[in-house]
Amino acid sequence: EAGVTQFPSHSVIEKGQTVTLRCDPISGHDNLYWYRRVMGKEIKFLLHFVKESKQDESGMPNNRFLAERTGGTYSTLKVQPAELEDSGVYFCASSKDGAYEQYFGPGTRLTVT
Amino acid sequence: AQSVTQLDSQVPVFEEAPVELRCNYSSSVSVYLFWYVQYPNQGLQLLLKYLSGSTLVKGINGFEAEFNKSQTSFHLRKPSVHISDTAEYFCAVSPFPPPALNFGKGTSLLVTP
């Protein structure tokens, strides 16, 4: 069984540009989560999808961040326009319906210069 | 709201020595508790979890943790560490029922010969 995959693994962009991160959850996992870790800080929750619906987006920092989950499969997280403080590692995780264990992807390291 | 405090940011230890990584949490509701590990260049992997029942929880790779409700702690232990245990360890809590995870800042475990 393939794990959670994320693309790209690294992204370096300039302030003001747009970046789109992609997450492919484990097949059959209805729950998909995005988290972010800014250097030296905790891993922070961004949002939670159940299938294609946003269940909880209370952690999204501002309206420059847009997450989508097409057809309840893969998800994208777009940052537009990117700011310096958006730099960090973005993790995606997925879980089965009703399960407590979340399976994490390797993360995307975003650097905004 | 829940919060997690990992008391040590770095823990150096010699190979075959015992180790304890400390985790305290605060919550006004019942929580589920987790320890995750991140090996270099990999995603987070679940080490163990406490949902209910026995307060001593055994996980993978010889790790165990003890839930102490009165002290609101969930410390991670291993009686004899290996070089391969070098990684970053994250304590996390989630309210009942579990949506998103609240993480601590992480503890870097460095095992040296």
Interface residues (C-beta under 8 A of the other chain):
Chain A: G3 V4 Y33 Y35 G40 K41 E42 I43 K44 F45 H48 Q55 D56 G59 F91 A93 Y100 E101 Q102 Y103 F104 G105 P106 G107
Chain B: V4 Y32 Y36 N41 Q42 G43 L44 Q45 L46 K49 L51 F90 S94 P98 P99 A100 L101 N102 F103 G104 K105 G106
